[in-house]
Amino acid sequence: MRMNLSVCTISFRHQLIALSDIATWAQQHGFTGIELWGAHAINLEPEDQFDAAWLGSLGLEVPMISDYLPLEGSEVRALRHLERLCHLANRWEAPKLRTFAGNRGSAVVTREERKAWVARLRNLASLAAAHGVQLVVETHPNTLADTLASTRQLLEEVDHPAMGINFDVLHVWEAGDDPLESLRALAPKVCHFHLKNIDKRENLGVFAPANVYAAAGSRDGMVPLLEGAFDYRTFLQSLGSMGLLDASLEWFGPDVKNVLARDCREISALTDNPHPAMQAKDPYSSIAV
């Protein structure tokens, strides 16, 4: 098993650092791609010099743009926002758009709400497909993809070939599900991984969006990937011969460059990758597991 590892621009959300500097640093430290936060992709829209060709000249790609599409309120507005994101995805030649399956947990959403959310997701997936983009739902607390059972049900309900899963390993573990068993159950819909860790289960709340996105939010408990409560070493080694997988290191804490560079080195060594900056580009950027 090998991994195409990307750095997330959201890791630099509170720093004064240009995309060109992030890209040069990422290329120098063994990353193969940059996952663009939707807000960053939108704000780069007027900057014509930044696109897939420019990034490709550095040997990098954008595997995914990550944003948040509302499942309530105006569907016209949601579709309009998705269309803009799809145009940006095409500009960056990004094959995937990440979203959340709502903003409340599967245990509290009513049957009628779930039905409406599923219908919205199906329409969003259809529009994304029309632009040649895959809509990717993240496994995440307080969404319809907050447990394995609900995520499997969601895939069956939406029943659209353009909808996939961004497998956030830590959040699957947080839900009490076994990540390896969940991965097997959700394949082949899993097309991307988010990788992050925590020092102990009691601190998982630090990843709540309201805290993570706040400049003054707590970062207590965030640790490098192989030092946390979830055993990534065993998980990654258990992936065996799954081929080439797309993954992003999702770091929200301090000392961004040093932590990410170290995690990239350690994962590359653990998965028997040659240094990503040295390996030939595989023609397949994403292989379902």
ROBAVEX-652693 format. One record per residue: residue in one letter; x, y, z of N, C-alpha, C in turn. Coordinates in steps of 0.05 Angstrom, whole numbers, plus 5000, padded with zeros to 4 digits. Example, Ala and Ser with C-alpha at 12.3 -4.5 7.8 and 13.67 -1.06 7.14 Angstrom:
<nodes>
(A,(5264,4886,5156),(5246,4910,5156),(5264,4934,5156)) (S,(5257,4955,5142),(5273,4979,5143),(5258,5001,5157)) 
</nodes>
This chain:
<nodes>
(M,(5017,4976,5000),(5000,5000,5000),(5018,5025,5000)) (R,(5010,5044,4983),(5024,5070,4983),(5003,5092,4985)) (M,(5012,5115,4994),(4994,5138,4998),(5004,5162,4984)) (N,(4986,5175,4969),(4991,5202,4960),(4983,5220,4983)) (L,(5002,5234,4995),(4996,5251,5018),(4994,5280,5010)) (S,(4972,5293,5020),(4968,5321,5015),(4969,5337,5041)) (V,(4977,5362,5038),(4975,5380,5061),(4950,5397,5056)) (C,(4936,5404,5078),(4911,5420,5076),(4917,5450,5080)) (T,(4907,5466,5062),(4911,5495,5067),(4897,5505,5092)) (I,(4878,5490,5102),(4865,5498,5127),(4884,5497,5150)) (S,(4906,5482,5148),(4926,5481,5169),(4939,5508,5172)) (F,(4939,5524,5151),(4952,5551,5151),(4932,5573,5153)) (R,(4908,5567,5163),(4886,5587,5162),(4891,5611,5178)) (H,(4908,5610,5199),(4913,5633,5216),(4941,5644,5213)) (Q,(4954,5638,5190),(4981,5647,5185),(4982,5664,5161)) (L,(5001,5683,5160),(5005,5700,5137),(5025,5686,5119)) (I,(5016,5668,5102),(5033,5653,5084),(5019,5649,5058)) (A,(5034,5654,5036),(5022,5653,5009),(5020,5624,5000)) (L,(5001,5619,4982),(4998,5592,4970),(5023,5584,4956)) (S,(5037,5602,4943),(5062,5595,4929),(5083,5585,4949)) (D,(5084,5597,4972),(5102,5587,4993),(5094,5560,5004)) (I,(5068,5556,5008),(5059,5530,5017),(5065,5508,4997)) (A,(5061,5515,4971),(5066,5495,4950),(5096,5488,4948)) (T,(5113,5508,4949),(5142,5502,4948),(5150,5485,4972)) (W,(5140,5493,4996),(5147,5477,5020),(5137,5449,5017)) (A,(5112,5445,5008),(5100,5419,5006),(5116,5401,4987)) (Q,(5124,5412,4964),(5140,5397,4945),(5167,5389,4957)) (Q,(5179,5406,4972),(5205,5401,4983),(5204,5380,5005)) (H,(5181,5376,5018),(5178,5358,5040),(5162,5332,5034)) (G,(5160,5326,5009),(5150,5299,5002),(5120,5297,4998)) (F,(5105,5319,4998),(5076,5317,4993),(5071,5315,4963)) (T,(5050,5303,4955),(5042,5301,4927),(5020,5320,4920)) (G,(5006,5331,4940),(4984,5348,4934),(4977,5368,4955)) (I,(4958,5386,4949),(4948,5406,4967),(4918,5405,4967)) (E,(4906,5399,4990),(4877,5399,4992),(4869,5428,4998)) (L,(4854,5440,4980),(4846,5468,4983),(4820,5470,4999)) (W,(4821,5487,5019),(4797,5494,5034),(4780,5511,5016)) (G,(4754,5507,5016),(4736,5521,4998),(4739,5552,4999)) (A,(4742,5562,5023),(4745,5591,5026),(4770,5601,5013)) (H,(4791,5585,5014),(4816,5593,5001),(4814,5591,4970)) (A,(4801,5570,4960),(4797,5567,4932),(4781,5591,4921)) (I,(4760,5599,4935),(4743,5621,4927),(4759,5647,4927)) (N,(4775,5652,4948),(4790,5677,4949),(4813,5678,4929)) (L,(4821,5655,4919),(4842,5654,4898),(4830,5658,4870)) (E,(4804,5659,4868),(4791,5659,4842),(4801,5681,4824)) (P,(4806,5706,4834),(4816,5727,4816),(4845,5724,4808)) (E,(4860,5706,4822),(4889,5704,4817),(4894,5683,4795)) (D,(4894,5694,4770),(4895,5676,4747),(4921,5660,4745)) (Q,(4942,5668,4759),(4967,5654,4757),(4967,5628,4772)) (F,(4947,5624,4790),(4946,5600,4806),(4925,5581,4794)) (D,(4934,5558,4785),(4915,5538,4774),(4930,5511,4773)) (A,(4917,5491,4761),(4928,5464,4761),(4954,5463,4746)) (A,(4957,5478,4724),(4982,5478,4709),(5005,5489,4725)) (W,(5000,5511,4740),(5021,5522,4757),(5029,5502,4778)) (L,(5009,5490,4792),(5015,5471,4813),(5029,5446,4801)) (G,(5020,5437,4778),(5032,5414,4765),(5061,5419,4758)) (S,(5069,5444,4753),(5097,5449,4748),(5115,5444,4772)) (L,(5103,5442,4795),(5117,5435,4820),(5114,5406,4826)) (G,(5101,5391,4809),(5097,5362,4814),(5075,5357,4835)) (L,(5056,5376,4838),(5035,5374,4857),(5008,5375,4843)) (E,(4987,5366,4858),(4960,5367,4848),(4941,5375,4871)) (V,(4916,5381,4864),(4895,5386,4883),(4876,5361,4882)) (P,(4878,5343,4901),(4861,5319,4900),(4832,5325,4908)) (M,(4828,5347,4923),(4802,5352,4934),(4799,5381,4943)) (I,(4776,5393,4939),(4769,5419,4951),(4749,5413,4973)) (S,(4754,5423,4997),(4736,5417,5020),(4719,5441,5027)) (D,(4693,5437,5027),(4675,5459,5034),(4651,5447,5048)) (Y,(4630,5464,5051),(4606,5456,5067),(4581,5465,5052)) (L,(4566,5445,5043),(4542,5451,5028),(4518,5447,5046)) (P,(4501,5467,5049),(4478,5465,5068),(4457,5446,5057)) (L,(4446,5430,5076),(4424,5411,5069),(4397,5422,5077)) (E,(4397,5446,5089),(4372,5459,5096),(4372,5487,5083)) (G,(4350,5500,5083),(4348,5527,5072),(4345,5525,5041)) (S,(4353,5546,5028),(4349,5549,4999),(4365,5528,4983)) (E,(4352,5511,4969),(4366,5492,4952),(4379,5506,4928)) (V,(4365,5527,4918),(4376,5542,4896),(4403,5554,4904)) (R,(4405,5565,4928),(4430,5577,4937),(4452,5555,4940)) (A,(4444,5532,4951),(4463,5510,4954),(4474,5501,4927)) (L,(4456,5498,4908),(4464,5489,4881),(4482,5510,4868)) (R,(4475,5535,4872),(4491,5556,4860),(4520,5556,4872)) (H,(4521,5552,4899),(4548,5551,4911),(4563,5526,4901)) (L,(4550,5504,4898),(4563,5480,4888),(4573,5484,4860)) (E,(4557,5498,4843),(4566,5503,4816),(4591,5519,4815)) (R,(4593,5539,4833),(4618,5555,4834),(4641,5538,4843)) (L,(4637,5521,4863),(4658,5503,4872),(4666,5483,4850)) (C,(4647,5474,4834),(4654,5455,4812),(4671,5469,4791)) (H,(4665,5494,4785),(4682,5509,4766),(4710,5512,4777)) (L,(4712,5517,4803),(4739,5519,4816),(4753,5492,4816)) (A,(4738,5471,4821),(4750,5444,4820),(4761,5438,4792)) (N,(4746,5446,4771),(4755,5442,4744),(4780,5458,4738)) (R,(4781,5482,4749),(4805,5499,4745),(4830,5486,4758)) (W,(4826,5473,4781),(4848,5460,4794),(4851,5431,4787)) (E,(4833,5422,4769),(4833,5393,4761),(4830,5375,4785)) (A,(4814,5385,4804),(4808,5369,4829),(4785,5351,4824)) (P,(4788,5325,4827),(4766,5306,4821),(4745,5304,4842)) (K,(4750,5316,4867),(4732,5311,4889),(4725,5338,4903)) (L,(4700,5340,4912),(4691,5361,4930),(4681,5349,4956)) (R,(4692,5357,4979),(4684,5347,5005),(4663,5364,5017)) (T,(4643,5351,5029),(4622,5365,5044),(4615,5348,5069)) (F,(4598,5359,5086),(4587,5345,5109),(4558,5337,5103)) (A,(4549,5315,5115),(4521,5307,5111),(4504,5319,5133)) (G,(4501,5346,5131),(4485,5360,5150),(4500,5370,5174)) (N,(4486,5380,5194),(4498,5392,5218),(4485,5382,5244)) (R,(4471,5359,5242),(4461,5347,5266),(4464,5317,5264)) (G,(4466,5304,5287),(4472,5275,5288),(4449,5258,5278)) (S,(4456,5234,5269),(4436,5216,5258),(4416,5207,5279)) (A,(4423,5208,5304),(4405,5199,5325),(4383,5220,5331)) (V,(4387,5245,5323),(4368,5266,5331),(4353,5277,5306)) (V,(4362,5270,5282),(4348,5279,5258),(4322,5263,5255)) (T,(4301,5277,5249),(4275,5263,5246),(4275,5248,5219)) (R,(4256,5230,5216),(4254,5215,5191),(4249,5234,5167)) (E,(4232,5254,5172),(4226,5273,5150),(4250,5290,5143)) (E,(4265,5298,5163),(4289,5314,5158),(4310,5297,5143)) (R,(4313,5272,5151),(4332,5255,5138),(4325,5251,5108)) (K,(4299,5247,5103),(4290,5244,5076),(4296,5268,5059)) (A,(4292,5292,5071),(4297,5317,5056),(4327,5321,5051)) (W,(4343,5314,5071),(4372,5317,5068),(4383,5298,5047)) (V,(4372,5273,5047),(4381,5254,5027),(4374,5263,4999)) (A,(4350,5274,4996),(4342,5285,4970),(4361,5307,4961)) (R,(4368,5325,4980),(4386,5347,4974),(4414,5336,4965)) (L,(4424,5317,4980),(4450,5305,4973),(4449,5292,4946)) (R,(4427,5279,4939),(4425,5267,4913),(4426,5288,4891)) (N,(4412,5310,4895),(4412,5331,4875),(4440,5344,4873)) (L,(4453,5348,4896),(4480,5359,4895),(4499,5340,4881)) (A,(4497,5314,4886),(4514,5295,4872),(4509,5295,4842)) (S,(4484,5298,4834),(4478,5299,4806),(4490,5323,4792)) (L,(4489,5346,4805),(4501,5370,4794),(4532,5367,4793)) (A,(4544,5357,4814),(4573,5353,4814),(4581,5334,4791)) (A,(4566,5313,4787),(4572,5294,4766),(4570,5307,4739)) (A,(4552,5325,4735),(4549,5339,4710),(4574,5356,4703)) (H,(4589,5363,4724),(4614,5378,4720),(4638,5360,4722)) (G,(4634,5334,4723),(4656,5315,4724),(4670,5314,4751)) (V,(4656,5320,4772),(4667,5321,4799),(4652,5301,4817)) (Q,(4666,5289,4835),(4654,5270,4855),(4648,5285,4881)) (L,(4624,5283,4891),(4616,5294,4916),(4624,5275,4938)) (V,(4640,5284,4958),(4651,5266,4978),(4641,5275,5005)) (V,(4627,5257,5019),(4616,5262,5046),(4635,5252,5067)) (E,(4641,5269,5087),(4661,5261,5107),(4647,5247,5131)) (T,(4660,5226,5141),(4652,5214,5166),(4658,5234,5188)) (H,(4637,5243,5202),(4641,5265,5221),(4619,5265,5242)) (P,(4626,5272,5267),(4605,5274,5287),(4583,5294,5280)) (N,(4559,5290,5291),(4537,5309,5287),(4530,5313,5257)) (T,(4532,5291,5242),(4522,5291,5214),(4509,5264,5210)) (L,(4498,5260,5186),(4486,5234,5179),(4507,5213,5174)) (A,(4533,5221,5174),(4555,5202,5171),(4570,5200,5197)) (D,(4556,5200,5220),(4570,5200,5245),(4574,5172,5257)) (T,(4562,5151,5245),(4567,5123,5253),(4569,5107,5228)) (L,(4580,5083,5230),(4582,5065,5207),(4554,5058,5197)) (A,(4536,5052,5216),(4509,5044,5208),(4495,5066,5192)) (S,(4496,5090,5202),(4483,5113,5189),(4496,5119,5162)) (T,(4523,5117,5161),(4537,5123,5136),(4530,5103,5114)) (R,(4528,5077,5121),(4520,5057,5102),(4492,5062,5093)) (Q,(4474,5069,5111),(4447,5075,5104),(4446,5099,5085)) (L,(4462,5119,5091),(4462,5143,5075),(4470,5137,5046)) (L,(4491,5121,5043),(4499,5113,5016),(4477,5099,5001)) (E,(4463,5081,5015),(4441,5067,5002),(4418,5085,4995)) (E,(4412,5105,5013),(4390,5123,5008),(4396,5142,4985)) (V,(4420,5153,4985),(4426,5172,4963),(4429,5157,4937)) (D,(4443,5135,4938),(4444,5116,4915),(4452,5131,4889)) (H,(4475,5145,4891),(4484,5160,4867),(4514,5153,4863)) (P,(4522,5146,4839),(4550,5139,4834),(4570,5161,4838)) (A,(4561,5186,4839),(4579,5208,4842),(4584,5215,4872)) (M,(4571,5201,4890),(4576,5206,4919),(4595,5186,4931)) (G,(4616,5196,4943),(4635,5179,4956),(4639,5186,4985)) (I,(4659,5174,4998),(4664,5179,5026),(4692,5188,5030)) (N,(4695,5210,5046),(4721,5218,5057),(4723,5206,5084)) (F,(4740,5186,5087),(4742,5170,5111),(4760,5183,5131)) (D,(4748,5198,5150),(4763,5210,5172),(4767,5189,5193)) (V,(4791,5178,5194),(4796,5154,5211),(4790,5160,5240)) (L,(4799,5183,5250),(4795,5188,5279),(4766,5191,5286)) (H,(4750,5203,5269),(4722,5207,5275),(4707,5180,5274)) (V,(4715,5162,5257),(4703,5135,5257),(4709,5121,5284)) (W,(4734,5124,5293),(4742,5113,5319),(4727,5127,5341)) (E,(4723,5153,5339),(4708,5168,5359),(4680,5158,5362)) (A,(4668,5149,5340),(4640,5140,5341),(4638,5112,5354)) (G,(4660,5099,5360),(4659,5073,5372),(4660,5050,5352)) (D,(4664,5057,5326),(4666,5037,5305),(4695,5030,5300)) (D,(4701,5005,5292),(4728,4997,5286),(4735,5008,5258)) (P,(4756,5024,5256),(4762,5036,5230),(4768,5016,5208)) (L,(4782,4994,5214),(4788,4975,5193),(4762,4961,5184)) (E,(4746,4953,5203),(4720,4940,5195),(4702,4959,5180)) (S,(4703,4984,5188),(4686,5005,5175),(4696,5010,5147)) (L,(4723,5010,5143),(4734,5014,5117),(4726,4992,5098)) (R,(4727,4967,5108),(4718,4945,5091),(4689,4946,5084)) (A,(4673,4956,5103),(4644,4957,5099),(4636,4979,5079)) (L,(4652,5001,5078),(4645,5024,5062),(4658,5023,5034)) (A,(4677,5006,5031),(4690,5003,5004),(4669,4993,4985)) (P,(4670,5001,4959),(4691,5018,4947),(4684,5048,4946)) (K,(4666,5057,4963),(4658,5085,4963),(4679,5103,4976)) (V,(4698,5092,4991),(4719,5108,5003),(4739,5117,4982)) (C,(4742,5143,4978),(4760,5153,4958),(4781,5173,4969)) (H,(4779,5179,4995),(4799,5197,5007),(4799,5192,5037)) (F,(4822,5198,5049),(4825,5195,5078),(4834,5222,5090)) (H,(4823,5228,5114),(4834,5249,5131),(4847,5236,5155)) (L,(4872,5245,5160),(4888,5233,5181),(4895,5254,5202)) (K,(4887,5249,5227),(4895,5266,5249),(4893,5250,5275)) (N,(4903,5260,5297),(4903,5244,5322),(4900,5262,5346)) (I,(4895,5249,5369),(4890,5263,5395),(4904,5247,5416)) (D,(4912,5261,5438),(4927,5247,5459),(4910,5228,5475)) (K,(4884,5234,5479),(4866,5216,5493),(4837,5222,5484)) (R,(4821,5202,5486),(4793,5204,5477),(4778,5228,5489)) (E,(4785,5234,5515),(4770,5255,5529),(4774,5282,5516)) (N,(4794,5285,5499),(4800,5311,5486),(4789,5314,5458)) (L,(4773,5294,5449),(4764,5295,5421),(4747,5320,5415)) (G,(4735,5331,5435),(4719,5355,5430),(4734,5378,5419)) (V,(4761,5377,5421),(4777,5399,5410),(4774,5402,5380)) (F,(4764,5381,5367),(4760,5382,5338),(4733,5392,5330)) (A,(4717,5400,5349),(4691,5412,5342),(4695,5436,5324)) (P,(4680,5439,5302),(4685,5461,5283),(4687,5488,5296)) (A,(4669,5494,5314),(4668,5520,5326),(4695,5526,5341)) (N,(4708,5506,5352),(4733,5510,5365),(4756,5510,5345)) (V,(4756,5491,5327),(4779,5489,5308),(4782,5514,5291)) (Y,(4760,5525,5282),(4762,5548,5264),(4768,5574,5278)) (A,(4765,5575,5304),(4770,5599,5320),(4799,5604,5324)) (A,(4809,5628,5318),(4837,5634,5322),(4846,5630,5351)) (A,(4828,5635,5369),(4834,5633,5398),(4825,5606,5410)) (G,(4817,5587,5392),(4807,5562,5402),(4829,5545,5415)) (S,(4820,5526,5432),(4839,5508,5445),(4852,5489,5425)) (R,(4877,5482,5429),(4891,5462,5413),(4900,5439,5431)) (D,(4890,5439,5456),(4899,5419,5475),(4892,5391,5466)) (G,(4912,5374,5467),(4908,5346,5460),(4916,5339,5431)) (M,(4918,5359,5414),(4927,5353,5386),(4956,5344,5386)) (V,(4961,5321,5373),(4988,5310,5373),(4995,5300,5345)) (P,(5021,5296,5339),(5029,5284,5314),(5016,5257,5310)) (L,(5014,5248,5285),(4997,5226,5278),(5004,5200,5293)) (L,(5029,5194,5296),(5037,5168,5308),(5040,5169,5338)) (E,(5033,5192,5351),(5037,5195,5379),(5010,5195,5395)) (G,(4988,5191,5382),(4962,5194,5395),(4949,5169,5405)) (A,(4925,5172,5414),(4909,5151,5426),(4901,5130,5406)) (F,(4896,5139,5381),(4890,5119,5360),(4915,5108,5348)) (D,(4917,5082,5345),(4941,5068,5335),(4942,5069,5305)) (Y,(4952,5090,5294),(4955,5093,5265),(4975,5074,5253)) (R,(4996,5067,5269),(5016,5049,5259),(5004,5023,5251)) (T,(4988,5011,5269),(4975,4986,5262),(4954,4989,5240)) (F,(4939,5011,5241),(4919,5015,5220),(4931,5017,5193)) (L,(4952,5033,5190),(4964,5036,5163),(4977,5011,5154)) (Q,(4991,4997,5172),(5003,4972,5164),(4983,4950,5157)) (S,(4959,4953,5168),(4938,4933,5162),(4924,4938,5135)) (L,(4930,4960,5122),(4917,4965,5097),(4928,4947,5075)) (G,(4951,4936,5080),(4962,4915,5063),(4966,4924,5034)) (S,(4954,4909,5016),(4959,4913,4987),(4936,4928,4974)) (M,(4926,4949,4987),(4904,4964,4976),(4911,4983,4953)) (G,(4937,4983,4946),(4945,5000,4923),(4951,5028,4931)) (L,(4946,5047,4913),(4952,5075,4918),(4928,5090,4929)) (L,(4930,5102,4952),(4908,5115,4965),(4914,5145,4968)) (D,(4892,5161,4967),(4895,5190,4972),(4888,5196,5000)) (A,(4905,5212,5013),(4901,5220,5041),(4911,5248,5046)) (S,(4899,5262,5065),(4908,5288,5073),(4914,5288,5103)) (L,(4937,5300,5110),(4943,5304,5138),(4929,5329,5148)) (E,(4910,5325,5166),(4893,5347,5176),(4903,5356,5203)) (W,(4922,5375,5202),(4934,5386,5227),(4923,5413,5233)) (F,(4912,5417,5257),(4900,5442,5265),(4916,5456,5287)) (G,(4938,5444,5296),(4953,5454,5318),(4976,5473,5310)) (P,(4994,5479,5329),(5016,5498,5324),(5039,5484,5310)) (D,(5060,5499,5304),(5085,5488,5292),(5078,5472,5267)) (V,(5062,5484,5250),(5050,5469,5228),(5070,5455,5210)) (K,(5090,5469,5201),(5109,5458,5181),(5125,5435,5193)) (N,(5134,5438,5217),(5151,5417,5229),(5134,5391,5234)) (V,(5110,5395,5244),(5093,5372,5250),(5085,5357,5225)) (L,(5077,5372,5204),(5069,5359,5180),(5092,5346,5165)) (A,(5115,5359,5165),(5138,5347,5152),(5146,5321,5165)) (R,(5145,5320,5192),(5152,5296,5207),(5132,5274,5201)) (D,(5106,5281,5202),(5085,5261,5197),(5088,5249,5169)) (C,(5094,5266,5150),(5097,5257,5122),(5120,5237,5120)) (R,(5142,5244,5132),(5166,5225,5132),(5159,5199,5145)) (E,(5146,5200,5168),(5140,5175,5182),(5120,5158,5168)) (I,(5100,5170,5156),(5080,5154,5142),(5092,5142,5117)) (S,(5108,5157,5103),(5121,5147,5079),(5139,5123,5086)) (A,(5153,5125,5108),(5170,5102,5116),(5153,5078,5124)) (L,(5131,5084,5138),(5114,5063,5149),(5099,5048,5127)) (T,(5092,5061,5105),(5077,5049,5083),(5095,5040,5061)) (D,(5121,5041,5066),(5141,5032,5046),(5140,5049,5021)) (N,(5132,5074,5024),(5133,5093,5001),(5162,5100,4996)) (P,(5170,5102,4970),(5194,5117,4965),(5187,5146,4971)) (H,(5206,5163,4976),(5200,5191,4982),(5182,5202,4960)) (P,(5158,5212,4966),(5139,5219,4946),(5150,5239,4926)) (A,(5168,5257,4934),(5179,5276,4915),(5197,5263,4894)) (M,(5206,5238,4900),(5224,5225,4882),(5210,5204,4865)) (Q,(5186,5196,4872),(5173,5174,4857),(5160,5184,4832)) (A,(5158,5167,4812),(5144,5175,4787),(5114,5178,4793)) (K,(5102,5196,4779),(5074,5202,4783),(5057,5178,4773)) (D,(5041,5167,4791),(5023,5146,4783),(5000,5157,4767)) (P,(4992,5145,4745),(4970,5157,4729),(4943,5156,4742)) (Y,(4940,5140,4764),(4915,5138,4779),(4917,5153,4805)) (S,(4903,5176,4807),(4906,5193,4831),(4889,5182,4854)) (S,(4870,5165,4849),(4853,5154,4870),(4844,5126,4863)) (I,(4849,5107,4880),(4840,5080,4876),(4822,5073,4899)) (A,(4797,5066,4894),(4778,5059,4915),(4788,5034,4929)) (V,(4784,5033,4956),(4793,5010,4971),(4771,4990,4975)) 
</nodes>
